[in-house]
Structure formats: structure tokens, C-alpha cells
């Protein structure tokens, strides 16, 4: 019977690595993961096409603070796709359009 390392154990070990080794480690993963197959944008991110994002996730996607996201909503620059209780959800297509507008400014 072989012994396997759990994801949590691996994460702990990675955290103990010096930063230069972590950079090399993740670079190797990225190179090996995408070397054999050229993945399209659709293959990598297609599952997010119809996804909804929480306010926190939307702010992270837009690379803005949560208070700035709230100001965009109050100003009508971004509208929630749905509201569940006190939580607002935002569509990925609306976020993508707003991100394009923000990057042009």
C-alpha cells in the first residue's frame, strides 16, 4: 500500500519553501500543464460564461475595492443580476464589459 500526500500536506510543504523555489515550482507546473496542449480561452474559462459572482468576487475580478464596487452600483455603472437576501450577485458578462470600460479610462 503506497502513501499519498494530501492536498493540505502539499500546501503546507509549499508554504515552507523559500520564495524563489516556490516561483520555480509554479513555473514548472505552468510550463508542463500548458506545454502539451494549447488550451483556448473557452476551454479554460468557458465554465464562467454564465456564472454569477458575489460582490467580493466581482470586486476582485475588476481589481477594485469593495467600496468602489458599491459606488459603481449606486452610480448605475453596474447592476446586480440578482439579489438574494442582502447579497448581490453580478453576471460575468456585465463584469467583463465594465472591466473593458475601466481599462480604457
C-alpha positions in Angstrom: 0.0 0.0 0.0 1.5 3.3 -1.0 1.4 6.5 1.0 -0.1 9.6 -0.7 0.4 13.2 0.3 -2.9 15.1 0.7 -3.5 18.4 -0.9 -3.3 20.0 2.6 0.0 18.4 3.3 1.3 19.6 -0.1 0.1 23.1 0.6 1.9 23.1 4.0 5.1 22.0 2.3 4.8 24.6 -0.4 4.4 27.3 2.2 7.7 26.2 3.8 9.6 26.6 0.5 11.8 29.7 0.0 10.0 32.1 -2.3 12.5 31.5 -5.2 11.8 27.8 -5.0 8.0 28.4 -5.0 8.4 30.6 -8.1 10.3 27.8 -9.8 7.8 25.2 -8.7 4.8 27.0 -10.0 6.6 28.0 -13.2 7.3 24.3 -13.8 3.7 23.4 -13.2 2.5 26.1 -15.6 5.0 25.1 -18.3 4.2 21.4 -18.1 0.4 21.9 -17.8 0.2 24.0 -20.9 3.1 22.7 -22.9 1.4 19.6 -24.5 -1.9 21.2 -25.3 -2.7 24.8 -26.4 -5.9 25.4 -24.4 -8.3 28.0 -25.8 -9.7 30.8 -23.7 -13.1 28.9 -23.9 -11.6 25.7 -22.6 -10.0 27.4 -19.6 -12.7 29.9 -18.7 -15.8 28.7 -20.6 -17.5 27.4 -17.5 -17.6 31.0 -16.2 -19.6 32.3 -19.1 -22.9 32.2 -17.2 -21.5 32.3 -13.7 -22.6 34.8 -11.1 -20.1 36.5 -8.8 -20.6 37.8 -5.3 -19.8 41.4 -4.6 -16.4 40.4 -3.1 -15.6 38.2 -6.2 -16.8 40.9 -8.5 -14.5 43.5 -6.9 -11.6 41.1 -7.1 -12.3 40.4 -10.8 -12.5 44.1 -11.5 -9.4 44.7 -9.4 -11.1 47.4 -7.3 -12.1 47.7 -3.7 -15.4 46.6 -2.4 -16.4 50.2 -1.5 -15.6 51.2 -5.1 -17.8 48.4 -6.4 -20.6 49.6 -4.2 -20.1 53.2 -5.6 -20.4 51.7 -9.2 -23.6 50.1 -8.2 -25.0 53.2 -6.6 -24.0 55.3 -9.7 -25.7 52.8 -12.0 -22.5 51.7 -13.8 -23.1 48.1 -12.7 -26.4 46.4 -11.8 -26.7 43.2 -9.9 -28.0 40.3 -12.0 -29.9 39.0 -8.9 -30.3 39.8 -5.3 -30.7 37.0 -2.7 -31.5 38.4 0.7 -28.9 41.2 1.2 -26.4 39.6 -1.2 -26.0 41.0 -4.7 -24.8 38.7 -7.5 -23.2 40.0 -10.7 -23.1 38.4 -14.1 -19.7 37.6 -15.6 -20.7 39.3 -18.9 -21.6 42.6 -17.1 -18.3 42.4 -15.2 -16.4 41.8 -18.4 -17.9 44.8 -20.1 -17.3 47.0 -17.1 -13.7 45.8 -16.9 -13.2 46.8 -20.5 -14.6 50.3 -19.8 -12.4 50.7 -16.8 -9.3 49.7 -18.6 -10.0 52.3 -21.4 -10.2 55.1 -18.8 
